[in-house]
Every structure is written in C-alpha cells, then in structure tokens.
C-alpha cells in the first residue's frame, strides 16, 4: 500500500513538473516584444479650450505642476462626469487654500466608441486647458497603454492614476502624499507615480512608486499594475500600500469569473516570462 502511494506521489510530482515546463514553454513562445511608445500624429496634440491644437509635453521635460492626474477612459461618457466633478471640486478648493498647489487632469480617451472625449472636453472649456487636457487615442491600447500615454504627457512632480468611475474618494490623495513623505528621502531627479487600485477582494490599495522608465510589457486592462509593481521591486524602488475608501460603481466592464481566470493567467505568465528571459528589464542608469 505504501509503495503504491509513493508511486502515485512520484507520478503526481512528475505530472506537475511536466505541466509547469509546458506552461513555461507556452509563456515563452507567446511573449511579445516590448512595444515602443508609438504615437500617431493625431496623438501628439491636444485641443485647448478654444479648440486649437497644441503640442503635448513630455515627461522628460522639467515638471511644472505639483500633481498630474491621469484618467484612463474607455466608453465612460456616463460615469466620467461624477468623477470629474468630485476631483476638480477638491483640486480647486485645495488650490484656493494653497495657491502654491498646481495641478492638471489628463483624460485619456482609449479609443472609445461613445462621447467620452466630448464629455471630457467640456471640463477643459470650463477650467481651461492648463488644468484639464484630453488625449484621444486613435485606437484602443488597453488600460495600461492609455495610462502610459497619459503619464508620458504629464507635467506633474507627482502623477496619480485615477479610474474614471470615481470608485475611490478623491480627497484620499492626501493619504498617498503622506505615504510618499514617509518614503523620503527621494533622489532629486525622479517623478512619482501613485495609483488608486482595487484588489480582487474589492479592497482598496494605493501603490506608490517611481515611474520614469520605459520597461513595461503589459498594457491590457487587468495586469498592468501588477507588472509595474514587479518592475518597481526589480529596480528596488520604494513602494507603499495604503488603505483608502472604495465603493463599487455600476457599469464595470469586467466579467467577474472570466476576469479572475484571466488575471490568474496574466500573473502566472508575467512571472514565467521574466524568469525564462522572454522579457528582460534593463537598468539604463544607476540611482542611489
């Protein structure tokens, strides 16, 4: 009996190892090369409040704002106004109390089929294009790709990613800023990335880390932030996790069961592709 159990255990281990090798092989051969930050000609400009084209700035320029808020949006004409009203109300009030506080909100329309750009542009007309800008992507790039496009066109010393649904209360950004202060001292030349991210349990997390490198492969809806954390850990970039208030908002584009399965696959493949060398991270210069 014990001999049979031992044989079954050995067989089980062998099958598990074979399955892992097979999955690793599939992850390796299906890995895509790191996409370049390609901008279509139309994506290099934004419309100012008068409807005139202006060239978008670059993250490589010196920052001129305290805070940039990047809002990736795909078919969000209905949910976006609630989020924008709350965010801009908070930001305007904060600026009144502290005139040195400057900000911009960048809405990235990720190839929407509805009136997302039109809805967002109304806020540009109301507050001015120095405070609200709309980037309209020619085609859908996925949430990670939309955030990347917004970040690389931002002017803020600190960069916050906020979902268009307004699930997280905007004043909680002050908790992020406190978390950043607790991570001091920072190198002088960096820009900071902050994100309102929900977990699988519907809890609320804030991730804080540096975002000034181009190493990222995942640009889909689900796993871009997980890969970003992996990259941050690789470069030994400080990360903080902070609880905030989070509320479920109707209109989510996620299909729970299948999204959970896809997320599990993405997490496994991210790990395997870096471990097998299908994806590589390059350190362009050393930082203290």
PyMOL commands that set and color helices and strands:
alter all, ss='L'
color gray80, all
select helices_A, chain A and resi 2-29+41-44+80-97+116-127+143-151+170-182+224-234+256-275
alter helices_A, ss='H'
color red, helices_A
select strands_A, chain A and resi 45-47+53-55+65-73+103-109+132-136+156-161+192-198+204-210+240-241
alter strands_A, ss='S'
color yellow, strands_A
deselect
rebuild
show_as cartoon
